[in-house]
Amino acid sequence: MSFQGHPVETRPAGAREHLFNGRTVEGYRHSLTAGIDRVAARIARTERPFSGTTPDRLAPEISAVDLEQPLHDPAAALAELEDVYLRDAVYFHHPRYLAHLNCPVVIPALLGEAILSAVNSSLDTWDQSAGGTLIERRLIDWTAERIGLGPAADGVFTSGGSQSNLHALLLAREEARARAAAGSDTSPTRAELLPKLRILASAAGHFSVQKSAKLLGLGPDAVIPVATDQDRRMRPAVLARELDRCRREGLTVMAVVATAGTTDFGSIDPLPQIADLCAAAGAWLHVDAAYGCGLLASRTRRHLLDGIERADSVTVDYHKSFFQPVSSSALLVRDAAVLRHATYHADYLNPARMAEQKIPNQVDKSLQTTRRFDALKLWLTLRIMGADAIGELFDEVVDRAAQAWELLTEDPRFEVVTRSQLSTVVFRYLPEAGPARELADDANLFAREALAASGAAVVAGTKVDDRHYLKFTLLNPETTLADIAHVLDLLAGHAEDYLSRKAAPELCRQAG
């Protein structure tokens, strides 16, 4: 068969054999099966969460790879990948990975990941995604319903909690500008208004609030930290005083940021009281529930989020407590109309006439243009497992954290800070009173680094009141109390080894 005398090519040739299309599906099946088999084999034989490698050891291996000389063989490339990545990857599925807010992932979401990357829909416009757009919108509606935001709610998927917080604060800033313009005969200019804008946020809140303020052109003193109580929850009385002080000083509180699950302590701010104060002051309430959003699926702990339904905007990270692969996150808003502040129309992409014709283009709501169909992972998770199953898994890790807290409070080797409402535990090894106690900070730093170098477990670190602490972040239902007890023994052993080498000379010096 030919077209205008030219033969039609019927077989892929050269570089085109790597394009995914109807002629190369067998190669696709073979390559992905080989890749899945290799990952499955690695996961099956992984006995520790980390190899303990260092940048100095691994960097030369990766630098030695000549990217100008392709291997021309998927099997050879996978074998090479074993050495430069899989061998030394940090495996969050391992029960002794106890460090950051990285969750093991559920198989339905991995199925979604494989499908969405192959089809490669872009969620910016309807004509690039079709059903993908509607699936994402349905999941936004579902999440808004779980939160209780009301019939006018809307939102959009994002790359993560930091982007969601930035997006929310952008909307809050623009709403503050609109209110200032409406309440004045002479609308203040941007240059006049921005220096007066303030964000009140928990002192234990996420650093992305400060970063967002900088990106939004606000001053270095725009974010006012609100003190927390002994459980690291925002103190409403202090918030009330700061709101009043800003009013008296002629400052505009463009947003109050409450947290439903702080990164270090898993604490949930008193949302009902904060919502009352925001309503009285006319301030935008944003709730950063990137971590605590898993409670939306819990049948036993949903009440811990009471008050979140009164927020103007909410951040959720499904890739933290819904057991989804990165990235899978969203920003929700109570009033869909505020999303107009992120809307720009381009004639080649989403001309204004499309909105008039009610064509659903998600780019009209998003800070991103090209965007993956990450919603598919959550969709398949809900359709295969169901929300209750997700909630049960999250409840398990919250229960395990409570058990870990009890274990630590009974162990004289350690000091624990506070009991988390979610699944973190902040603690430190504390030597007996004496010269060794002065080395507690260094001992804890050493213990964490030595544990990571061994690869036997991975824990996080943080600072509390300017002292170094260790942190468990429990997101794996497979982690047992025995795993936790074993890791505590390892940490204590490393700390004691450090002190035996460092404290003994100090004792001798004092005695001599």
C-alpha positions as CSV (number, residue, x, y, z in Angstrom):
1,M,0.0,0.0,0.0
2,S,1.3,3.5,-0.8
3,F,0.4,7.2,-0.6
4,Q,1.2,9.3,-3.7
5,G,3.6,6.7,-4.9
6,H,5.6,6.4,-1.7
7,P,5.6,3.1,0.2
8,V,4.1,3.1,3.7
9,E,6.6,1.9,6.3
10,T,5.1,-1.1,8.3
11,R,7.9,-1.8,10.8
12,P,9.6,0.5,13.3
13,A,13.2,1.1,12.6
14,G,16.1,2.6,14.5
15,A,15.2,5.1,17.3
16,R,11.5,4.7,16.5
17,E,11.5,1.2,17.9
18,H,11.6,2.8,21.3
19,L,8.4,4.9,20.8
20,F,5.4,3.4,22.5
21,N,2.6,2.8,20.0
22,G,0.5,0.1,18.5
23,R,3.5,-1.4,16.7
24,T,5.8,-1.6,19.8
25,V,3.4,-3.0,22.4
26,E,5.4,-6.3,22.7
27,G,8.6,-4.4,23.4
28,Y,6.6,-2.4,26.0
29,R,5.3,-5.5,27.7
30,H,8.8,-7.1,27.7
31,S,10.6,-4.1,29.1
32,L,8.1,-3.3,31.8
33,T,7.8,-6.9,32.8
34,A,11.6,-7.1,33.2
35,G,11.6,-3.8,35.2
36,I,8.8,-5.0,37.5
37,D,10.5,-8.3,38.0
38,R,13.7,-6.6,39.0
39,V,12.0,-4.3,41.4
40,A,10.0,-7.1,42.9
41,A,13.1,-9.2,43.4
42,R,14.8,-6.3,45.1
43,I,11.9,-5.6,47.4
44,A,11.6,-9.3,48.2
45,R,15.2,-9.6,49.3
46,T,15.6,-6.2,51.0
47,E,16.6,-6.9,54.6
48,R,17.3,-3.3,55.7
49,P,15.9,0.1,54.6
50,F,19.3,1.5,53.4
51,S,22.6,0.3,52.3
52,G,24.5,2.9,54.3
53,T,26.3,4.3,51.3
54,T,27.6,7.8,51.2
55,P,27.7,10.5,48.4
56,D,31.5,10.1,48.3
57,R,31.2,6.4,47.6
58,L,28.2,6.5,45.1
59,A,29.0,9.6,43.1
60,P,32.0,8.2,41.3
61,E,30.0,5.2,40.0
62,I,27.3,7.5,38.6
63,S,29.8,10.0,37.2
64,A,31.6,7.1,35.4
65,V,28.4,6.3,33.4
66,D,29.0,7.6,29.8
67,L,25.7,9.1,28.8
68,E,27.0,9.6,25.3
69,Q,27.2,5.8,24.8
70,P,23.8,4.1,25.1
71,L,23.6,0.4,25.9
72,H,21.0,-0.3,23.3
73,D,19.7,-3.1,25.6
74,P,17.0,-2.8,28.3
75,A,18.4,-5.7,30.2
76,A,21.9,-4.2,30.3
77,A,20.4,-0.8,31.4
78,L,18.4,-2.5,34.2
79,A,21.5,-4.3,35.3
80,E,23.4,-1.0,35.4
81,L,20.5,0.6,37.3
82,E,20.8,-2.0,40.0
83,D,24.3,-0.7,40.8
84,V,23.6,3.0,40.5
85,Y,20.2,3.2,42.1
86,L,18.3,0.1,43.2
87,R,21.1,-1.3,45.3
88,D,21.4,1.8,47.4
89,A,17.9,3.2,47.3
90,V,16.1,4.1,50.6
91,Y,13.3,1.7,50.8
92,F,10.3,3.2,52.6
93,H,8.4,-0.2,52.5
94,H,10.9,-1.6,55.1
95,P,9.4,-1.7,58.6
96,R,12.5,-0.1,60.1
97,Y,12.4,3.0,57.9
98,L,11.2,5.4,60.6
99,A,12.4,8.8,59.4
100,H,10.4,11.2,57.2
101,L,6.8,11.5,56.0
102,N,7.4,8.9,53.3
103,C,4.8,6.1,53.2
104,P,4.9,2.6,51.7
105,V,2.6,2.6,48.7
106,V,-0.4,0.4,47.9
107,I,-0.5,-1.8,44.8
108,P,-3.7,-0.2,43.3
109,A,-1.8,3.1,43.2
110,L,1.2,1.5,41.5
111,L,-1.2,0.1,38.9
112,G,-2.5,3.6,38.4
113,E,1.1,4.9,38.1
114,A,1.9,2.4,35.3
115,I,-1.3,3.4,33.4
116,L,-1.0,7.1,33.7
117,S,2.6,7.2,32.6
118,A,2.0,5.1,29.6
119,V,-1.1,7.0,28.4
120,N,0.7,10.3,29.4
121,S,-2.4,12.5,29.7
122,S,-1.8,16.1,30.6
123,L,-4.4,17.5,33.0
124,D,-4.1,21.1,31.9
125,T,-6.9,21.0,29.3
126,W,-9.9,18.9,28.4
127,D,-8.6,18.2,24.9
128,Q,-5.4,16.6,26.4
129,S,-7.1,14.5,29.1
130,A,-10.9,14.0,28.5
131,G,-12.0,11.5,31.2
132,G,-8.9,12.3,33.3
133,T,-10.2,15.8,33.9
134,L,-13.5,14.5,35.1
135,I,-11.9,11.9,37.3
136,E,-9.7,14.5,39.0
137,R,-12.7,16.8,39.5
138,R,-14.7,13.9,41.0
139,L,-11.9,13.2,43.5
140,I,-11.7,16.9,44.4
141,D,-15.5,16.8,45.1
142,W,-15.1,13.6,47.1
143,T,-12.3,15.1,49.2
144,A,-14.2,18.3,49.7
145,E,-17.2,16.3,50.9
146,R,-15.1,14.4,53.4
147,I,-13.8,17.7,54.7
148,G,-17.3,19.2,54.7
149,L,-16.5,22.4,52.8
150,G,-19.9,22.7,51.3
151,P,-21.5,22.8,47.8
152,A,-19.5,25.7,46.4
153,A,-16.1,24.0,47.1
154,D,-13.6,23.1,44.5
155,G,-9.8,22.5,44.1
156,V,-7.1,21.0,42.1
157,F,-4.4,18.4,42.4
158,T,-0.8,19.7,43.1
159,S,2.7,18.5,43.3
160,G,2.7,18.5,47.1
161,G,2.0,20.3,50.3
162,S,4.4,23.1,49.6
163,Q,2.8,24.0,46.3
164,S,-0.7,23.7,47.9
165,N,0.3,26.1,50.7
166,L,1.8,28.5,48.2
167,H,-1.4,28.3,46.1
168,A,-3.6,28.9,49.1
169,L,-1.6,31.9,50.3
170,L,-1.7,33.4,46.8
171,L,-5.5,33.2,46.9
172,A,-5.5,34.7,50.4
173,R,-3.3,37.5,49.3
174,E,-5.4,38.4,46.3
175,E,-8.6,38.2,48.4
176,A,-7.0,40.6,50.9
177,R,-6.1,43.0,48.1
178,A,-9.7,42.8,46.8
179,R,-11.1,43.6,50.3
180,A,-8.7,46.5,50.7
181,A,-9.8,47.9,47.3
182,A,-13.5,47.4,48.2
183,G,-13.2,49.1,51.6
184,S,-11.4,52.2,50.4
185,D,-12.2,55.2,48.2
186,T,-8.7,55.1,46.9
187,S,-7.5,51.6,46.2
188,P,-4.1,51.0,47.8
189,T,-1.4,50.1,45.3
190,R,0.4,46.8,45.5
191,A,3.5,48.6,46.8
192,E,1.5,50.2,49.6
193,L,-0.4,47.0,50.6
194,L,2.2,44.2,50.5
195,P,4.4,45.5,53.3
196,K,1.3,45.6,55.6
197,L,0.2,42.0,54.9
198,R,0.7,39.4,57.7
199,I,0.4,35.7,58.0
200,L,-0.2,34.2,61.4
201,A,1.1,30.6,61.6
202,S,1.9,28.1,64.3
203,A,5.4,28.2,65.6
204,A,5.4,24.4,64.9
205,G,4.0,24.8,61.4
206,H,5.7,23.9,58.1
207,F,8.6,26.0,56.7
208,S,6.8,26.3,53.3
209,V,4.7,29.1,54.8
210,Q,7.8,31.3,55.2
211,K,9.0,30.3,51.7
212,S,5.6,31.1,50.2
213,A,5.6,34.5,51.8
214,K,8.9,35.3,50.2
215,L,7.7,34.0,46.8
216,L,4.6,36.1,47.1
217,G,6.6,39.3,47.5
218,L,5.9,39.8,51.2
219,G,8.3,41.3,53.6
220,P,10.7,39.3,55.8
221,D,8.6,40.0,58.9
222,A,5.3,38.9,57.1
223,V,5.0,35.6,58.9
224,I,4.3,35.9,62.6
225,P,4.8,32.7,64.6
226,V,2.1,31.9,67.1
227,A,3.3,30.2,70.2
228,T,2.2,26.7,71.0
229,D,1.3,24.8,74.2
230,Q,3.1,21.9,75.8
231,D,1.5,19.6,73.2
232,R,2.9,21.8,70.4
233,R,-0.6,23.0,69.4
234,M,-1.3,26.7,68.5
235,R,-2.5,28.6,71.5
236,P,-5.8,30.4,70.6
237,A,-5.2,33.0,73.3
238,V,-1.9,34.0,71.7
239,L,-3.6,34.0,68.2
240,A,-6.3,36.4,69.6
241,R,-3.7,38.8,70.9
242,E,-1.7,38.8,67.6
243,L,-4.9,39.4,65.6
244,D,-5.7,42.3,67.9
245,R,-2.2,43.7,67.7
246,C,-2.2,43.6,63.9
247,R,-5.5,45.4,63.9
248,R,-4.3,48.1,66.2
249,E,-1.1,48.6,64.2
250,G,-2.9,48.9,60.9
251,L,-1.6,45.6,59.6
252,T,-3.8,43.3,57.4
253,V,-3.9,39.6,58.4
254,M,-4.2,38.1,55.0
255,A,-4.3,34.5,56.4
256,V,-4.1,32.4,59.5
257,V,-2.4,29.0,58.9
258,A,-3.5,26.3,61.2
259,T,-1.9,22.8,61.0
260,A,-3.6,19.5,61.2
261,G,-0.5,17.3,61.7
262,T,2.8,19.1,62.3
263,T,5.8,17.5,60.7
264,D,7.7,17.0,64.0
265,F,5.0,16.4,66.5
266,G,1.9,15.3,64.6
267,S,0.0,17.9,66.6
268,I,-3.4,19.2,65.4
269,D,-4.1,22.8,66.2
270,P,-7.5,23.5,68.0
271,L,-9.4,24.2,64.8
272,P,-12.8,25.2,66.2
273,Q,-11.4,27.9,68.4
274,I,-9.1,29.2,65.6
275,A,-12.0,29.2,63.2
276,D,-14.0,31.3,65.6
277,L,-11.2,33.8,65.9
278,C,-10.8,34.0,62.1
279,A,-14.5,34.5,61.6
280,A,-14.6,37.3,64.1
281,A,-11.5,39.0,62.5
282,G,-12.5,38.4,58.9
283,A,-9.3,36.5,58.3
284,W,-8.7,33.8,55.7
285,L,-8.3,30.4,57.5
286,H,-6.0,27.9,55.8
287,V,-5.5,24.5,57.3
288,D,-2.4,22.6,56.3
289,A,-3.6,19.0,56.6
290,A,-0.8,17.6,54.4
291,Y,-0.1,15.0,57.1
292,G,-3.3,14.7,59.0
293,C,-5.5,14.3,56.0
294,G,-5.4,10.5,56.5
295,L,-7.9,11.1,59.3
296,L,-10.5,11.9,56.6
297,A,-10.7,8.2,55.9
298,S,-10.6,7.0,59.5
299,R,-13.8,5.6,61.0
300,T,-12.5,6.1,64.6
301,R,-10.4,9.4,64.5
302,R,-12.2,11.7,62.1
303,H,-13.3,13.8,65.0
304,L,-9.7,15.0,65.5
305,L,-10.2,17.2,62.4
306,D,-13.4,18.8,63.7
307,G,-13.4,22.4,62.6
308,I,-11.6,21.8,59.4
309,E,-14.9,22.2,57.5
310,R,-14.8,25.9,58.4
311,A,-11.5,26.6,56.6
312,D,-11.3,28.7,53.5
313,S,-8.6,26.4,52.0
314,V,-7.1,23.1,52.9
315,T,-3.9,21.3,51.9
316,V,-4.0,17.5,51.6
317,D,-1.2,15.2,50.7
318,Y,-2.4,11.8,49.7
319,H,1.2,10.7,49.3
320,K,1.7,11.0,53.0
321,S,-1.3,9.3,54.7
322,F,-3.3,7.8,51.9
323,F,-0.3,5.5,50.9
324,Q,0.0,6.9,47.4
325,P,3.3,7.3,45.4
326,V,4.7,10.8,45.0
327,S,3.2,12.9,43.8
328,S,-0.4,12.9,44.8
329,S,-1.7,16.1,46.6
330,A,-4.4,18.7,46.3
331,L,-5.6,22.1,47.4
332,L,-9.2,22.5,48.3
333,V,-11.1,25.8,48.7
334,R,-14.5,26.5,50.2
335,D,-15.5,29.0,47.4
336,A,-14.6,27.9,43.9
337,A,-14.7,31.5,42.8
338,V,-11.4,32.3,44.5
339,L,-9.6,30.0,42.1
340,R,-10.0,32.8,39.5
341,H,-6.9,34.4,41.0
342,A,-4.7,31.7,39.4
343,T,-6.5,32.0,36.0
344,Y,-4.8,33.2,32.8
345,H,-6.1,32.6,29.3
346,A,-3.8,31.7,26.4
347,D,-5.2,31.7,22.9
348,Y,-3.3,28.6,22.0
349,L,-4.4,26.6,25.1
350,N,-7.4,27.8,27.1
351,P,-9.0,30.9,25.5
352,A,-11.7,32.6,27.5
353,R,-14.4,31.4,25.1
354,M,-13.7,27.8,26.5
355,A,-14.8,28.9,30.0
356,E,-17.9,30.6,28.5
357,Q,-18.7,27.3,26.8
358,K,-18.1,25.5,30.1
359,I,-15.3,23.3,28.8
360,P,-13.5,22.0,31.9
361,N,-9.9,23.1,31.7
362,Q,-8.0,22.4,34.9
363,V,-5.2,24.9,34.0
364,D,-7.8,27.6,34.8
365,K,-7.4,26.6,38.5
366,S,-3.7,25.5,38.7
367,L,-0.3,27.1,39.2
368,Q,1.0,24.4,36.8
369,T,0.4,24.0,33.1
370,T,1.5,20.6,32.0
371,R,0.5,18.2,34.8
372,R,0.4,14.5,35.3
373,F,-2.8,12.5,35.9
374,D,-1.8,11.8,39.5
375,A,-5.4,11.5,40.5
376,L,-5.7,8.2,38.7
377,K,-3.7,6.5,41.5
378,L,-6.1,7.6,44.2
379,W,-9.1,6.7,41.9
380,L,-7.9,3.1,41.5
381,T,-7.1,2.9,45.2
382,L,-10.6,3.9,46.2
383,R,-12.2,1.7,43.5
384,I,-10.1,-1.4,44.5
385,M,-9.5,-0.9,48.3
386,G,-12.0,1.7,49.4
387,A,-11.6,4.6,51.8
388,D,-12.2,2.5,54.9
389,A,-9.2,0.3,54.1
390,I,-7.0,3.4,53.8
391,G,-8.3,4.6,57.1
392,E,-7.6,1.3,58.8
393,L,-4.0,1.4,57.6
394,F,-3.6,5.0,58.9
395,D,-5.2,4.1,62.2
396,E,-2.7,1.2,62.6
397,V,0.3,3.6,62.4
398,V,-1.3,6.0,64.8
399,D,-1.9,3.2,67.2
400,R,1.7,2.0,66.8
401,A,3.0,5.5,67.6
402,A,1.0,5.5,70.8
403,Q,2.6,2.2,71.8
404,A,6.1,3.6,70.9
405,W,5.4,6.6,73.1
406,E,4.5,4.3,76.0
407,L,7.6,2.3,75.5
408,L,9.8,5.3,75.5
409,T,8.2,6.8,78.6
410,E,9.0,3.6,80.5
411,D,12.6,3.4,79.2
412,P,15.0,5.3,81.5
413,R,17.5,5.7,78.6
414,F,15.3,8.1,76.8
415,E,13.4,11.3,77.2
416,V,10.2,11.8,75.1
417,V,8.8,15.2,74.3
418,T,5.0,14.9,73.8
419,R,2.4,12.3,72.8
420,S,1.5,12.8,69.2
421,Q,-2.1,12.9,67.9
422,L,-0.8,11.2,64.8
423,S,2.2,8.9,64.2
424,T,5.4,10.7,65.2
425,V,7.4,10.4,68.3
426,V,10.1,12.9,69.2
427,F,12.7,11.7,71.8
428,R,16.4,11.6,72.6
429,Y,18.9,9.4,74.4
430,L,19.6,11.1,77.8
431,P,22.7,10.0,79.8
432,E,22.5,10.0,83.6
433,A,23.2,13.2,85.4
434,G,26.9,14.1,85.2
435,P,29.5,15.1,82.7
436,A,28.1,12.8,80.1
437,R,24.8,14.7,80.0
438,E,26.7,17.7,78.5
439,L,27.4,15.5,75.5
440,A,23.8,14.5,75.0
441,D,23.3,16.5,71.8
442,D,26.5,15.1,70.2
443,A,25.6,11.6,71.3
444,N,22.2,11.8,69.7
445,L,23.6,13.2,66.5
446,F,26.2,10.5,66.4
447,A,23.6,7.7,67.1
448,R,21.4,8.8,64.2
449,E,24.3,9.0,61.8
450,A,25.8,5.7,62.9
451,L,22.5,4.0,62.6
452,A,22.0,5.3,59.0
453,A,25.6,4.3,58.1
454,S,24.8,0.7,59.3
455,G,21.7,0.6,57.1
456,A,19.9,-1.3,59.9
457,A,17.3,1.4,60.3
458,V,16.7,5.1,59.4
459,V,15.3,7.6,61.9
460,A,14.9,11.4,61.6
461,G,16.3,14.2,63.7
462,T,15.1,17.6,64.7
463,K,15.6,20.4,67.3
464,V,13.4,21.1,70.3
465,D,14.2,24.2,72.4
466,D,17.6,24.3,70.6
467,R,18.5,20.7,71.7
468,H,19.0,17.8,69.3
469,Y,16.3,15.1,69.3
470,L,15.6,12.0,67.4
471,K,12.2,11.3,65.7
472,F,10.2,8.3,64.6
473,T,7.7,9.0,61.8
474,L,5.6,5.9,61.6
475,L,3.7,5.4,58.3
476,N,4.2,1.7,57.8
477,P,1.6,-0.6,59.2
478,E,4.1,-3.5,58.9
479,T,6.3,-1.8,61.6
480,T,5.9,-3.7,64.9
481,L,6.6,-2.7,68.4
482,A,9.4,-5.2,68.3
483,D,10.9,-3.3,65.4
484,I,10.7,-0.1,67.4
485,A,12.3,-1.7,70.5
486,H,15.1,-3.1,68.4
487,V,15.8,0.3,66.9
488,L,15.8,2.0,70.3
489,D,18.4,-0.6,71.5
490,L,20.6,0.2,68.4
491,L,20.3,3.9,69.0
492,A,21.2,3.5,72.7
493,G,24.1,1.3,71.8
494,H,25.5,3.9,69.3
495,A,25.0,6.7,71.9
496,E,26.7,4.7,74.6
497,D,29.6,3.9,72.3
498,Y,30.1,7.6,71.6
499,L,29.9,8.5,75.3
500,S,32.4,5.8,76.3
501,R,34.9,7.3,74.0
502,K,34.2,11.0,74.7
503,A,33.0,11.1,78.3
504,A,35.8,9.0,79.8
505,P,38.6,11.5,79.0
506,E,36.4,14.3,80.5
507,L,35.9,12.3,83.7
508,C,39.6,11.6,84.0
509,R,40.4,15.3,83.4
510,Q,38.0,16.3,86.2
511,A,39.3,13.7,88.6
512,G,42.9,14.6,87.9
